[in-house]
Protein backbone atom coordinates (compact mmCIF):
# COMPACT_ATOMS: atom_id res chain seq x y z
CA UNK A 1 0.00 0.00 0.00
CA UNK A 2 1.54 3.36 -1.02
CA UNK A 3 2.31 5.81 1.75
CA UNK A 4 0.21 8.94 2.06
CA UNK A 5 2.03 12.05 0.93
CA UNK A 6 1.72 15.80 1.30
CA UNK A 7 3.07 18.84 -0.50
CA UNK A 8 6.03 20.64 1.05
CA UNK A 9 7.45 24.05 0.20
CA UNK A 10 10.45 25.58 1.94
CA UNK A 11 11.01 29.21 0.98
CA UNK A 12 13.57 31.83 2.03
CA UNK A 13 13.73 35.50 1.00
CA UNK A 14 16.24 34.49 -1.73
CA UNK A 15 14.75 31.35 -3.24
CA UNK A 16 12.52 28.32 -3.14
CA UNK A 17 14.77 25.80 -1.36
CA UNK A 18 12.45 22.84 -1.83
CA UNK A 19 9.13 22.16 -3.51
CA UNK A 20 7.97 18.55 -3.32
CA UNK A 21 4.62 16.80 -3.57
CA UNK A 22 5.96 13.42 -2.42
CA UNK A 23 6.80 14.16 1.22
CA UNK A 24 5.79 11.41 3.65
CA UNK A 25 7.07 12.92 6.90
CA UNK A 26 8.68 16.08 8.17
CA UNK A 27 10.46 16.85 11.44
CA UNK A 28 11.06 20.54 12.11
CA UNK A 29 12.59 22.58 14.98
CA UNK A 30 9.75 24.37 16.73
CA UNK A 31 10.78 26.98 19.28
CA UNK A 32 9.59 24.68 22.09
CA UNK A 33 11.02 21.50 20.60
CA UNK A 34 10.95 19.40 17.47
CA UNK A 35 7.61 18.47 15.93
CA UNK A 36 6.58 15.98 13.28
CA UNK A 37 4.11 16.20 10.43
CA UNK A 38 2.50 13.40 8.41
CA UNK A 39 -0.07 13.54 5.62
CA UNK A 40 -3.45 14.99 6.57
CA UNK A 41 -2.08 16.70 9.68
CA UNK A 42 -4.42 19.04 11.52
CA UNK A 43 -4.04 22.73 10.62
CA UNK A 44 -1.13 24.33 12.45
CA UNK A 45 0.85 27.56 12.49
CA UNK A 46 4.05 27.68 14.53
CA UNK A 47 7.32 29.53 14.91
CA UNK A 48 10.51 27.66 14.10
CA UNK A 49 13.89 28.00 15.78
CA UNK A 50 17.40 27.20 14.61
CA UNK A 51 17.70 23.51 13.82
CA UNK A 52 17.54 20.65 11.37
CA UNK A 53 14.61 19.86 9.13
CA UNK A 54 14.35 16.22 8.10
CA UNK A 55 12.10 15.25 5.20
CA UNK A 56 11.32 11.67 4.20
CA UNK A 57 10.03 11.23 0.64
CA UNK A 58 7.78 8.45 -0.73
CA UNK A 59 10.87 6.99 -2.46
CA UNK A 60 12.47 6.46 0.98
CA UNK A 61 15.02 9.24 0.42
CA UNK A 62 15.78 11.43 3.44
CA UNK A 63 16.67 15.07 2.95
CA UNK A 64 18.35 17.09 5.71
CA UNK A 65 18.31 20.88 5.81
CA UNK A 66 19.84 23.45 8.15
CA UNK A 67 17.17 26.03 8.98
CA UNK A 68 17.44 29.37 10.74
CA UNK A 69 14.25 30.67 12.29
CA UNK A 70 10.97 31.10 10.51
CA UNK A 71 7.37 29.96 10.48
CA UNK A 72 5.60 26.78 9.44
CA UNK A 73 2.00 26.49 8.29
CA UNK A 74 0.22 23.17 7.87
CA UNK A 75 -3.09 23.41 6.03
CA UNK A 76 -4.96 21.33 3.46
CA UNK A 77 -2.32 18.56 3.24
CA UNK A 78 0.36 21.15 2.46
CA UNK A 79 3.25 22.35 4.62
CA UNK A 80 4.80 25.73 3.93
CA UNK A 81 7.96 26.81 5.72
CA UNK A 82 9.04 30.43 5.47
CA UNK A 83 12.59 30.58 6.81
CA UNK A 84 15.20 33.25 7.30
CA UNK A 85 17.62 30.77 5.72
CA UNK A 86 17.58 27.09 4.78
CA UNK A 87 20.19 24.93 3.07
CA UNK A 88 20.21 21.30 2.04
CA UNK A 89 23.09 19.36 3.60
CA UNK A 90 24.96 19.10 0.31
CA UNK A 91 24.71 22.88 -0.25
CA UNK A 92 26.45 23.82 2.99
CA UNK A 93 29.89 25.39 2.66
CA UNK A 94 31.61 23.58 5.54
CA UNK A 95 34.69 25.84 5.56
CA UNK A 96 32.50 28.94 5.74
CA UNK A 97 30.50 27.40 8.60
CA UNK A 98 33.73 26.55 10.47
CA UNK A 99 34.97 30.12 10.01
CA UNK A 100 31.64 31.47 11.32
CA UNK A 101 31.87 29.16 14.34
CA UNK A 102 35.41 30.36 15.08
CA UNK A 103 34.34 34.03 14.85
CA UNK A 104 31.39 33.39 17.19
CA UNK A 105 33.57 31.52 19.69
CA UNK A 106 36.11 34.38 19.62
CA UNK A 107 33.34 36.91 20.30
CA UNK A 108 31.96 34.82 23.15
CA UNK A 109 35.44 34.61 24.68
CA UNK A 110 35.40 38.43 24.86
CA UNK A 111 31.99 38.77 26.55
CA UNK A 112 33.50 40.87 29.32
CA UNK A 113 34.09 43.66 26.77
CA UNK A 114 31.25 46.17 26.45
CA UNK A 115 31.06 46.13 22.64
CA UNK A 116 30.40 42.38 22.39
CA UNK A 117 26.73 41.50 21.86
CA UNK A 118 26.48 38.17 23.70
CA UNK A 119 23.04 37.19 22.35
CA UNK A 120 24.08 37.86 18.76
CA UNK A 121 27.33 35.90 19.14
CA UNK A 122 25.50 33.00 20.77
CA UNK A 123 22.94 32.89 17.93
CA UNK A 124 25.76 32.95 15.35
CA UNK A 125 27.41 30.03 17.14
CA UNK A 126 24.15 28.03 17.16
CA UNK A 127 23.65 28.66 13.43
CA UNK A 128 27.20 27.57 12.60
CA UNK A 129 27.01 24.43 14.76
CA UNK A 130 23.67 23.52 13.17
CA UNK A 131 25.05 23.93 9.65
CA UNK A 132 28.05 21.74 10.49
CA UNK A 133 25.88 19.04 12.08
CA UNK A 134 23.52 18.94 9.09
CA UNK A 135 26.42 18.91 6.62
CA UNK A 136 27.83 15.82 8.37
CA UNK A 137 24.48 14.00 8.12
CA UNK A 138 24.28 14.68 4.40
CA UNK A 139 27.62 13.05 3.59
Secondary structure as UniProt FT lines:
FT   STRAND          6..11
FT   STRAND          16..30
FT   TURN            31..32
FT   STRAND          33..38
FT   TURN            39..40
FT   STRAND          44..48
FT   STRAND          51..57
FT   TURN            58..59
FT   STRAND          62..75
FT   TURN            76..77
FT   STRAND          78..88
FT   HELIX           89..91
FT   HELIX           94..109
FT   TURN            110..112
FT   TURN            114..115
FT   HELIX           118..137
//
